Amino acid sequence: MSNITELNEILFDRLKAINNDDLSDEQLEKEIRKAEATTSIATALLKNASLALAAQKQFDEYGTGRTVDIPLLGISNENLMQKNKILRMQLADKEAMQ
């Protein structure tokens, strides 16, 4: 799982598995345990994504020029990050020459 879309698919798959009327009580109990574990992990992943998004908003608001890569949300701006890195290095070089 590498992004929020895949996470949603996994969560819906767990929901479908729990709602399968053909499961025995033992199979249903097993699916419920899997769903609980999946939900627990998903919650932690979403908290991480929320923190990364909040950090990006903070950077955007205060204009630091930094970007945050948030692959869990399907947000990747690697090219911009590389350009920002080059610009920061160029700025540091200029300041060092002064």
C-alpha positions in Angstrom: 0.0 0.0 0.0 1.5 3.3 -1.0 -1.3 5.9 -1.0 -4.7 6.8 0.3 -6.5 5.3 -2.7 -5.0 1.9 -2.1 -5.7 2.2 1.6 -9.4 2.9 0.8 -9.5 -0.2 -1.4 -8.1 -2.3 1.4 -10.5 -1.0 3.9 -13.5 -1.6 1.6 -12.2 -5.1 0.9 -12.2 -5.8 4.7 -15.7 -4.4 4.9 -16.9 -6.7 2.1 -15.2 -9.7 3.8 -17.0 -9.0 7.0 -20.4 -8.7 5.2 -20.0 -12.0 3.5 -23.0 -14.0 4.6 -21.4 -17.3 3.6 -18.8 -17.2 6.3 -18.9 -19.5 9.2 -18.7 -18.0 12.7 -15.0 -18.9 12.9 -14.3 -17.4 9.5 -16.3 -14.2 10.4 -14.3 -13.9 13.7 -11.1 -14.2 11.7 -12.2 -11.5 9.3 -13.2 -9.2 12.1 -9.7 -9.6 13.7 -8.2 -8.8 10.3 -10.4 -5.7 9.9 -9.6 -4.5 13.4 -5.8 -4.8 12.7 -6.2 -3.1 9.3 -8.2 -0.3 10.9 -5.6 0.2 13.6 -2.8 0.4 11.0 -4.9 2.7 8.7 -5.5 5.0 11.6 -1.7 5.4 12.3 -1.1 5.9 8.5 -3.7 8.6 8.3 -2.3 10.4 11.4 1.1 10.4 9.7 -0.5 11.8 6.5 -2.3 14.4 8.4 0.9 15.5 10.1 2.7 15.7 6.8 -0.2 17.7 5.3 -0.2 20.1 8.3 3.6 20.5 7.9 3.1 21.3 4.2 0.4 23.9 5.0 2.8 25.4 7.6 5.6 25.7 5.1 3.2 27.2 2.5 1.8 29.7 4.9 5.2 31.0 6.1 6.8 30.9 2.7 9.9 28.8 3.5 10.0 27.5 -0.1 10.2 23.9 1.2 7.9 21.2 0.0 6.9 18.1 1.7 6.4 14.8 -0.2 3.3 13.1 0.9 3.1 9.8 -1.0 0.4 8.3 1.3 -1.9 11.0 0.0 -0.7 10.5 -3.6 1.1 13.8 -3.5 4.6 13.8 -4.9 6.4 16.9 -6.1 9.9 15.5 -6.5 10.8 17.9 -9.4 9.9 20.9 -7.4 11.7 19.6 -4.4 14.9 19.2 -6.5 14.5 22.7 -8.0 14.1 24.2 -4.5 17.2 22.3 -3.3 19.2 23.7 -6.2 17.9 27.2 -5.5 18.8 26.9 -1.8 22.3 25.8 -2.8 22.7 28.7 -5.2 21.5 31.1 -2.6 24.0 29.6 0.0 26.8 30.0 -2.6 25.9 33.6 -3.2 25.8 34.4 0.5 29.2 32.6 1.0 30.8 34.8 -1.7 29.6 38.0 -0.1 
